[in-house]
Amino acid sequence: MPINPPSDPTLFKDFEVNDFVYKTVGDHDIGLSILVPKNLLSEANSSHGKRPVITRFHGGFLVGGTRTYTDWFPKWLLELAISRQAILVTPDYRLLPESSGLDILSDLDSFWSWMQNDFEPSLSSAYPSSTIKPDLGKILVAGESAGGYLAAQSMLLHPEVNMAAVILVYPMVHLRDRFWDESYEKPMYGSLHLPFDKVEQHLRELTDGPIVTADERLERGAETNRSDIAVRIVQNGKFLDFLGRQSEVFPVENISRATKLPSLIWIFHGKQDTAVPFYGSERFVEELRTEKPGVNVRFEGYDGDHGFDDDAVISEGWMKDGMSEVGKYW
């Protein structure tokens, strides 16, 4: 039964949004959006030429979510793009359970290849009269939750990309753990333990088709969407059954393989997070500092659950302090 759509159509009012396809699997196009601050495009603006880049990966347990779903889009990241007159790029990717963790990493490979080779020509095609170009030597990578997983995997597996800084927001980075692989009481978002039967029904019916890269029901404001499927998968300890158990799908295990890391890795996480345990970030940071002792890691825990940063602004408090350090490198 549809309810009022939760998305905020005004969230991107200060941006021009352009959509592109960065990969096609079979007959399924996988898209991304480029958000260009309108003040960067104004005739009065003299800040043309190379502009810094923000890449943002959306959350949703790798099961749900959509690249421009506004309820989950960090307001502070849009604020940062405006303040720095940066170009923001946000991609979709294949989702579990229809696809696997290796499929998602393949999409990540394709996305970064597109960024290196096709981003600038695509931007030029969208704005043929503009002199704006992306500065591929100044990329800030960010992601929340499952997006934090993809941001972490990007920095660990893609040394060819010039990442100045990475911001991991309550990231899913410690997955070879009982939280993801065992069934027990997990009151995620205050929800009681939900049975697995709806996931089994979903798998039998596969109403969305063999490849899914967006949660269209979430965008429409439907009560039943893929977030419900995601919670059931995690609560019943089935997440790794769909992600896979190959070493490369686990960020902690990729740390030792990383050959180049960004100048700054900033991780922040709510200590009472019921969706992605805080101790996972602690474990990830511990491994980073052990395996890569020279790495510059800023790790902060704050009181709050998943999404505690919803009202954060870049000009105040802890966010201001963190952004000041990001500004040293990006």
Buried (B, 14 or more C-beta within 10 A) or exposed (E): EEEEBEBEEEBBEBBBEBEBEBBEBEEBBBBBBBBBBBEBBEEEBEEBEBBBBBBBBBBBBBBBBBBBBBBBBBBBBBBBBBEBBBBBBBBBBBBBBBBBBBBBBBBBBBBBBBBBEBBBEBBBEBBEEBEBBBBBEBBBBBBBBBBBBBBBBBBBBBEEBBBBBBBBBBBBBBBBBEBBBEEEEBEBEEBEBBEBEEBEEBEEEEEBEEBBBBBEBBBEBBEEBBBBBBBBBBBBBBBBBBBBEEEBBBBBBBBEEBEEBBBBBBBBBBBEBBBBBBBBBBBBBBBBBEBBEEBBBBBEBBEBBBBBBEEBBBEEEEBEEBBEBBBEBB
